[in-house]
């Protein structure tokens, strides 16, 4: 046969064959409205939530937690309303995951108070003896680095000005360091005294967790 | 024909790099397997499961598998074209850069620089290193092919060509990202599109690293080791093109019942079923090659590696499309069943064929005999036994957890909370760890056997 003696032609033909399915199922859908629907109810992450999301990624939480509820009866019963494409419009990258060693988190926002998360992240085994989740107490010992927060938000196209970002960070810091913060007790328990007046990585991670699935409730309510 | 002039130095360098990353990757694998039932092992941030899991997958996929592929590809290229590598110094630089990039990649993942896109977790500076070492490889591949002395390109060379082309497209498209700084970037795609691009990549990078080049080894080293020609050339042509065509449509079977448009999922499901045909084309070709010579299973120690390997490939390519079906996927996805599936492919098919290829190739390039056939046989049984127990434990665990997630009481409420379903898996995780240990001992014997082989005095060169 001819082409087995023509390596360059063979390579070009291989590329063409490979690109047919790629074009049909990946390249063309990139530009279709059905893969990128938007909803006015779905808001971008705040600078603090985005920092929390980056910590979620850094620690590889996606290796054990999915973020997509499937339209199956028991799944909706366990986690809540199934996932909609609009919810992920600002997710770069997506964090749907592939293995549920731990439960799905797409509807976890607002399910528990912040205090629950401080206590749980500090020691999952302290809360659930048989849990195999790694403890993350050390996140509360790291001051949150906000040096790149503005740059991150602008790369992601969230449309925040520098002062928006500073204000979001300042506001969240004021919330969690306030003496009247409802989760103060559990936050102080895991946060070292010198960081109690600062934002820690754990604060940001919890801000992110609490955002998950919250906007979609407004979207559903409007339907 | 004399071996004079062939560059075996780089072949040997990559082969032993593969063994090195194999051992490292397995140690990490054992560590995280232990963490699954004993979280106390999450001693430090960089030893926590979330970071280590990606060190394991990247260490095995990018470290071990790629090094084994580069080693055998450089060997097969030169033998099948009867032409030495045109750029030997480039190949040597490829070897050094490869190991540097993999080492930096592992360190960066330990440090938490993780883009989270599966099997593409490395941050952008490391990605650039990966692309550069692939280009260095491709230059020698096409340089050798263009200057070849053998007119016809044998099947294995087709697979090497399509791997090189496909990996270039897959890796670059999926890793397009906008840097924030040297250590952090964001994907240019968002949401459902990012998921679609990622699983097109994730599925096909497995196809073009754990399938295509391993088939190249299988088609070359099986006939070499047995002295038997491949059963059907026509079947291999049909299988090759059908596999290359159909593979790229199937990524979305990783995204069943997610917010990705349903038609993409359904198309993926259809092509997944179609993929059984070309996959089994190679399985049938492998089995029929031994037609009338099955006694070699006893007399030739390498044959059982190849036959076990192609058998697991056959099972893998049946199991994969079936679990891609929407109904079955609804049950199996996100459970340990899939973990079992992946490891049948890697511990069964890939490891078996790479082991046999190395056992054939290393003595050939060092002009000696294998150190110990007996040890190779012990390795075969340990790795086979370890893998079968490992994967079976995960399949049962997957079925159990899938069933517990779905179980409801007569009043329609859920029967188990999530933690019940996790805690019920610990016995399987302990069994998996034990089986992994058996597999690991087999691998240590494999490495030892090859180290001792190259340390032997070479045969005197014939005049």
Interface residues (C-beta under 8 A of the other chain):
Chain A: X1 X4 X5 X7 X8 X10 X11 X14 X15 X17 X18 X19 X20 X21 X22 X24 X25 X26 X29 X30 X32 X34 X35 X36 X54 X57 X58 X59 X60 X61 X62 X63 X64 X66 X68 X70 X71 X72 X74 X75 X77 X78 X83 X84 X85 X87 X88 X89 X90 X91 X92 X93 X94 X95 X96 X97 X98 X99 X100 X101 X102 X103 X124 X125 X128 X130 X131 X132 X133 X134 X135 X136 X138 X148 X151 X152 X155 X156
Chain B: X35 X36 X37 X38 X39 X42 X45 X48 X49 X50 X51 X53 X54 X112 X113 X114 X115 X116 X117 X118 X142 X145 X146 X148 X151 X152 X153 X157 X158 X161 X162 X164 X165 X166 X169 X173 X178 X180 X181 X184 X186 X187 X188 X189 X190 X191 X192 X193 X194 X195 X196 X197 X198 X200 X237 X241 X244 X245 X246 X247 X248 X249 X250 X251 X252 X254 X255 X257 X258 X259 X260 X261 X264 X267 X268 X271 X330 X334 X335 X336 X338 X339 X405 X406 X407 X408 X413 X414 X418 X419 X422 X423 X426
